């Protein structure tokens, strides 16, 4: 739309120049018409138009063909338009531009006539107007850049604030949960030592081991939230490739609550990044938890395939044998799959989850064996 508007305005300028020149075609028809048509090129070649207009003005001045008295408001009609384009449509202010502007203003004065003086005044005014338009345009661009920079800085400040809030929350989570779970672990250990019943001791030991595992995973999660340097972690937890952690205990946890779970592994177990290993374990845990919550009575199959430079995980369950317990389904924030999708994306993996067409549900994940830099 702006292009059409500019072209229409240029056409009006050319028409105005032709109309103003119509009464003076006898002064030199070819030169007068040619100069009147020059403003059509003033946007694409302002310097060339200015020099050609200055040359035509010089020819008309030296030949004495400038109108005298009140015969013309200014002459030639294209002079002010060429002067405006010279300062409004050129970004550089080199010697050629300055010389052309001076020539357009000074040459009409050589005729020592009223039209020559008026032409010089109109042309000087056009030069100043072009300078004003250029300065205003540059000011708008500068203000826009400042606004964009301020918006980017505001975004960075917001990100920094979110990061600081995340660190603060991580510290609170660590202090609160660690205290309670540590007490649980100590009490389970004490029960294991003091109880005379073998089944009670076994349950207490299982509870103690689960609590220790929860504490370890909590410390790891808090470290991620704090964005700590991996080099600050113990050597056993640094980003060194190791085989994918065994999933037997995850499967056993679900089996211990009465769910039929089958684990099938295929391919050669090659080393993977610890981040990939943690992600794989978390995917299986969350998927089996969802089966227990949303598909009671269903059986599940966990498939792990080591293929090339990727690890493929699949957790598929059959149709539920009974309706889900609303109280159990309502627990949790309801963002399990979303969290998994984000966690898988962090290691450049892919996740697909949805019904399997037979009444069951399937979660499929593909993870690279090598973690991307910075993960």
C-alpha positions as CSV (number, residue, x, y, z in Angstrom):
1,X,0.0,0.0,0.0
2,X,2.8,2.6,0.8
3,X,4.4,1.8,-2.6
4,X,1.2,2.5,-4.4
5,X,0.8,5.8,-2.5
6,X,4.4,6.8,-3.3
7,X,3.9,6.0,-7.0
8,X,0.7,8.0,-7.1
9,X,2.3,11.0,-5.5
10,X,5.2,10.9,-7.9
11,X,2.7,10.9,-10.8
12,X,1.1,14.0,-9.3
13,X,4.5,15.7,-9.1
14,X,5.2,14.9,-12.8
15,X,1.8,16.2,-13.8
16,X,2.3,19.4,-11.8
17,X,5.7,20.0,-13.4
18,X,4.2,19.5,-16.9
19,X,1.3,21.9,-16.1
20,X,3.7,24.5,-14.8
21,X,5.9,24.1,-17.9
22,X,3.0,24.2,-20.4
23,X,3.1,27.9,-20.8
24,X,6.8,28.1,-21.4
25,X,7.4,25.3,-23.9
26,X,8.7,27.9,-26.3
27,X,11.7,28.4,-24.1
28,X,13.1,25.0,-25.2
29,X,10.5,22.3,-25.7
30,X,12.8,19.3,-25.4
31,X,14.7,20.6,-22.3
32,X,11.5,21.8,-20.6
33,X,9.6,18.5,-21.0
34,X,12.7,16.4,-20.1
35,X,13.2,18.4,-16.9
36,X,9.5,18.1,-16.0
37,X,9.7,14.3,-16.3
38,X,12.8,13.9,-14.1
39,X,10.8,13.8,-10.8
40,X,9.5,10.4,-11.8
41,X,13.0,9.0,-10.9
42,X,13.6,11.1,-7.8
43,X,13.1,8.2,-5.4
44,X,15.3,5.6,-7.1
45,X,18.1,8.0,-8.3
46,X,17.8,11.3,-6.3
47,X,21.4,12.4,-6.9
48,X,21.2,11.8,-10.7
49,X,17.9,13.7,-10.9
50,X,19.4,16.6,-8.9
51,X,22.5,16.9,-11.1
52,X,20.4,16.7,-14.3
53,X,18.0,19.3,-13.0
54,X,21.0,21.5,-12.0
55,X,22.4,21.1,-15.5
56,X,19.1,22.0,-17.2
57,X,18.8,25.0,-14.9
58,X,22.3,26.1,-15.9
59,X,21.4,25.7,-19.6
60,X,18.2,27.7,-19.3
61,X,20.0,30.4,-17.3
62,X,23.0,30.7,-19.6
63,X,20.7,30.8,-22.7
64,X,18.6,33.5,-21.1
65,X,15.4,31.5,-21.4
66,X,14.3,31.9,-17.8
67,X,10.9,33.6,-17.7
68,X,11.0,37.2,-16.5
69,X,8.8,39.2,-14.1
70,X,5.7,37.4,-12.9
71,X,5.6,34.9,-15.8
72,X,6.6,31.9,-13.5
73,X,6.4,31.2,-9.8
74,X,9.7,29.3,-10.0
75,X,11.8,27.9,-12.9
76,X,12.3,25.1,-13.8
77,X,9.3,23.5,-12.0
78,X,11.3,20.3,-11.1
79,X,14.0,22.2,-9.1
80,X,12.3,22.2,-5.6
81,X,11.2,18.6,-6.1
82,X,14.7,17.5,-7.1
83,X,16.2,19.4,-4.1
84,X,13.8,17.8,-1.7
85,X,14.5,14.3,-3.0
86,X,18.2,14.9,-2.8
87,X,18.1,15.4,1.0
88,X,15.1,13.2,1.8
89,X,16.0,10.1,-0.1
90,X,19.7,9.9,0.2
91,X,21.3,8.5,3.4
92,X,24.9,9.7,2.7
93,X,25.8,13.3,2.9
94,X,28.9,13.2,0.7
95,X,30.5,16.1,-1.2
96,X,28.5,15.3,-4.4
97,X,25.2,15.6,-2.5
98,X,26.2,18.9,-0.9
99,X,27.5,20.3,-4.2
100,X,24.3,19.3,-6.0
101,X,22.2,21.0,-3.4
102,X,24.3,24.2,-3.5
103,X,24.1,24.2,-7.4
104,X,20.3,23.8,-7.3
105,X,20.0,26.8,-5.0
106,X,22.7,29.0,-6.5
107,X,22.2,28.6,-10.3
108,X,18.7,30.3,-10.5
109,X,20.3,33.4,-8.8
110,X,22.6,33.8,-11.8
111,X,19.6,35.1,-13.9
112,X,19.1,38.1,-11.7
113,X,15.3,37.9,-12.2
114,X,12.4,37.6,-9.8
115,X,11.7,34.0,-10.9
116,X,15.3,33.2,-10.3
117,X,15.2,34.6,-6.8
118,X,11.9,32.8,-6.0
119,X,13.3,29.5,-7.5
120,X,16.3,29.8,-5.2
121,X,14.1,30.4,-2.1
122,X,11.7,27.6,-3.0
123,X,14.7,25.2,-3.6
124,X,16.4,26.2,-0.4
125,X,13.1,25.6,1.5
126,X,12.8,22.2,-0.2
127,X,16.4,21.3,0.9
128,X,15.6,22.2,4.5
129,X,12.3,20.3,4.4
130,X,14.1,17.2,3.1
131,X,16.7,17.5,5.9
132,X,13.9,17.7,8.4
133,X,12.1,14.7,7.0
134,X,15.3,12.7,7.0
135,X,16.1,13.7,10.6
136,X,12.5,12.8,11.7
137,X,12.7,9.4,9.9
138,X,16.0,8.6,11.6
139,X,14.6,9.7,15.0
140,X,11.6,7.3,14.5
141,X,14.0,4.5,13.6
142,X,16.1,5.2,16.6
143,X,13.1,5.4,19.0
144,X,11.8,2.1,17.5
145,X,15.2,0.4,18.1
146,X,15.3,1.7,21.6
147,X,11.8,0.4,22.3
148,X,12.7,-3.0,20.9
149,X,15.9,-3.0,22.9
150,X,14.0,-2.0,26.0
151,X,11.5,-4.8,25.4
152,X,14.4,-7.3,25.0
153,X,16.0,-6.1,28.2
154,X,12.7,-6.3,30.0
155,X,12.3,-9.9,28.8
156,X,15.8,-10.7,30.0
157,X,15.1,-9.2,33.3
158,X,11.9,-11.2,33.6
159,X,13.9,-14.4,32.7
160,X,16.4,-13.5,35.4
161,X,13.7,-12.9,37.9
162,X,12.1,-16.3,37.1
163,X,15.5,-17.9,37.5
164,X,16.1,-16.3,40.9
165,X,12.6,-17.4,42.0
166,X,13.3,-20.9,40.7
167,X,16.5,-21.0,42.8
168,X,14.6,-19.7,45.9
169,X,11.8,-22.3,45.4
170,X,14.4,-25.0,44.9
171,X,16.0,-24.1,48.3
172,X,12.6,-24.2,50.0
173,X,11.6,-27.5,48.5
174,X,15.0,-29.0,49.5
175,X,14.8,-27.8,53.1
176,X,11.1,-28.7,53.6
177,X,11.0,-32.1,51.8
178,X,14.5,-33.2,52.8
179,X,13.7,-32.7,56.5
180,X,10.5,-34.7,56.4
181,X,11.9,-37.6,54.3
182,X,15.1,-37.8,56.4
183,X,13.0,-38.2,59.5
184,X,11.0,-40.9,57.7
185,X,14.3,-42.7,56.7
186,X,15.7,-42.5,60.2
187,X,12.4,-43.8,61.7
188,X,12.4,-46.7,59.2
189,X,16.0,-47.5,60.1
190,X,15.2,-47.5,63.8
191,X,12.2,-49.7,63.2
192,X,14.3,-52.1,61.2
193,X,16.8,-52.4,64.1
194,X,14.3,-52.6,67.0
195,X,11.6,-54.8,65.5
196,X,11.6,-58.5,66.1
197,X,9.2,-59.4,63.3
198,X,11.0,-60.3,60.0
199,X,8.2,-59.0,57.8
200,X,8.2,-55.6,59.6
201,X,12.0,-55.4,59.3
202,X,11.8,-56.1,55.6
203,X,9.1,-53.5,55.1
204,X,11.0,-50.9,57.1
205,X,14.2,-51.6,55.1
206,X,12.2,-51.2,51.9
207,X,10.7,-47.9,53.2
208,X,14.2,-46.7,54.2
209,X,15.7,-47.6,50.8
210,X,12.8,-45.8,49.0
211,X,13.3,-42.7,51.2
212,X,17.0,-42.7,50.4
213,X,16.3,-42.9,46.7
214,X,13.8,-40.1,47.0
215,X,16.4,-37.9,48.8
216,X,18.9,-38.7,46.1
217,X,16.5,-37.8,43.3
218,X,15.4,-34.6,45.1
219,X,19.1,-33.5,45.5
220,X,19.6,-34.1,41.8
221,X,16.4,-32.2,40.8
222,X,17.3,-29.3,43.1
223,X,20.7,-29.1,41.4
224,X,19.1,-28.9,38.0
225,X,16.8,-26.1,39.3
226,X,19.7,-24.2,40.7
227,X,21.6,-24.5,37.4
228,X,24.8,-25.7,39.2
229,X,28.0,-26.5,37.3
230,X,28.1,-30.2,36.6
231,X,31.8,-30.0,37.6
232,X,30.7,-29.3,41.1
233,X,28.9,-32.6,41.5
234,X,30.5,-35.7,42.8
235,X,32.5,-37.7,40.3
236,X,30.0,-40.5,40.3
237,X,27.3,-38.0,39.1
238,X,29.1,-36.1,36.4
239,X,28.1,-36.2,32.8
240,X,30.0,-39.4,32.0
241,X,28.4,-42.0,29.7
242,X,27.2,-45.2,31.4
243,X,24.8,-48.0,30.5
244,X,21.1,-47.2,30.8
245,X,20.0,-47.7,34.4
246,X,18.2,-51.0,35.0
247,X,14.4,-50.6,35.0
248,X,13.7,-53.8,36.9
249,X,13.2,-52.0,40.2
250,X,10.7,-49.6,38.5
251,X,8.8,-52.5,37.1
252,X,9.0,-54.3,40.5
253,X,7.4,-51.3,42.2
254,X,4.3,-51.5,40.0
255,X,4.2,-55.3,40.3
256,X,4.3,-55.0,44.1
257,X,1.0,-53.2,44.1
258,X,-0.7,-55.9,42.0
259,X,-0.2,-54.7,38.4
260,X,0.9,-57.2,35.8
261,X,4.0,-55.6,34.1
262,X,6.3,-57.2,31.6
263,X,9.8,-55.8,30.7
264,X,11.3,-56.6,27.3
265,X,14.7,-55.4,26.3
266,X,16.3,-55.9,22.9
267,X,19.6,-54.8,21.3
268,X,23.0,-54.3,22.8
269,X,23.1,-52.1,25.9
270,X,25.6,-49.4,25.0
271,X,26.6,-46.4,27.2
272,X,24.3,-43.4,27.3
273,X,24.4,-40.0,28.8
274,X,23.3,-39.8,32.5
275,X,20.7,-37.2,31.4
276,X,19.3,-39.6,28.9
277,X,19.3,-42.4,31.5
278,X,17.5,-40.3,34.1
279,X,14.9,-39.2,31.4
280,X,14.3,-42.9,30.4
281,X,13.8,-43.9,33.9
282,X,11.4,-41.0,34.6
283,X,9.4,-41.8,31.5
284,X,8.8,-45.4,32.6
285,X,7.9,-44.3,36.1
286,X,5.4,-41.7,35.0
287,X,3.9,-44.0,32.4
288,X,3.4,-46.9,34.9
289,X,2.0,-44.5,37.4
290,X,-0.6,-43.3,34.9
291,X,-1.5,-46.9,34.2
292,X,-2.1,-47.5,37.9
293,X,-4.2,-44.3,38.2
294,X,-6.2,-44.4,35.0
295,X,-6.4,-48.0,34.0
296,X,-7.0,-50.2,37.1
297,X,-6.8,-53.9,36.3
298,X,-4.9,-53.4,33.1
299,X,-1.6,-55.1,32.3
300,X,1.4,-53.2,30.9
301,X,4.4,-54.0,28.8
302,X,7.6,-52.0,28.9
303,X,9.8,-52.3,25.8
304,X,13.3,-51.0,25.6
305,X,15.2,-51.2,22.3
306,X,18.8,-50.2,21.8
307,X,19.2,-49.3,18.1
308,X,22.2,-47.4,16.7
309,X,22.6,-44.0,18.3
310,X,19.1,-44.0,19.9
311,X,17.1,-45.7,22.7
312,X,13.5,-46.4,22.1
313,X,11.1,-46.8,25.0
314,X,7.5,-48.0,24.8
315,X,5.0,-48.4,27.7
316,X,1.7,-49.9,26.5
317,X,-1.2,-51.0,28.6
318,X,-4.3,-53.0,27.8
319,X,-7.8,-51.7,28.3
320,X,-8.8,-51.2,32.0
321,X,-10.7,-53.9,33.7
322,X,-12.7,-51.5,35.9
323,X,-13.5,-47.8,36.2
324,X,-10.8,-45.6,37.6
325,X,-11.1,-44.3,41.1
326,X,-12.1,-40.5,40.9
327,X,-10.3,-39.8,44.1
328,X,-7.1,-41.3,42.8
329,X,-7.4,-39.7,39.3
330,X,-7.9,-36.3,40.9
331,X,-4.5,-36.4,42.7
332,X,-1.5,-34.6,41.2
333,X,-1.4,-31.5,39.0
334,X,-2.5,-33.4,35.9
335,X,0.6,-32.3,33.9
336,X,2.5,-35.6,33.9
337,X,2.6,-36.1,30.1
338,X,3.3,-32.4,29.5
339,X,6.2,-32.6,31.9
340,X,7.6,-35.7,30.2
341,X,7.3,-34.1,26.8
342,X,9.3,-31.1,28.1
343,X,11.9,-33.3,29.7
344,X,12.3,-35.5,26.6
345,X,12.7,-32.3,24.5
346,X,15.6,-31.1,26.7
347,X,17.7,-34.1,25.5
348,X,16.5,-33.7,21.9
349,X,14.2,-36.7,22.1
350,X,10.7,-37.2,20.8
351,X,7.6,-38.4,22.6
352,X,4.3,-39.7,21.2
353,X,1.4,-40.6,23.5
354,X,-2.2,-41.7,22.7
355,X,-4.7,-44.5,22.5
356,X,-3.5,-47.7,20.8
357,X,-6.8,-48.4,19.1
358,X,-7.6,-51.4,21.2
359,X,-8.9,-49.7,24.3
360,X,-5.4,-49.3,25.8
361,X,-2.8,-46.5,25.8
362,X,0.7,-46.2,24.6
363,X,3.6,-43.9,25.3
364,X,6.6,-44.1,22.8
365,X,9.8,-42.2,23.4
366,X,13.0,-42.0,21.3
367,X,16.1,-40.7,23.0
368,X,19.6,-40.0,21.6
369,X,22.4,-41.8,23.4
370,X,24.6,-38.7,23.5
371,X,23.2,-35.8,25.3
372,X,23.5,-32.4,23.5
373,X,26.0,-29.9,24.7
374,X,24.8,-27.8,27.6
375,X,22.0,-30.3,28.7
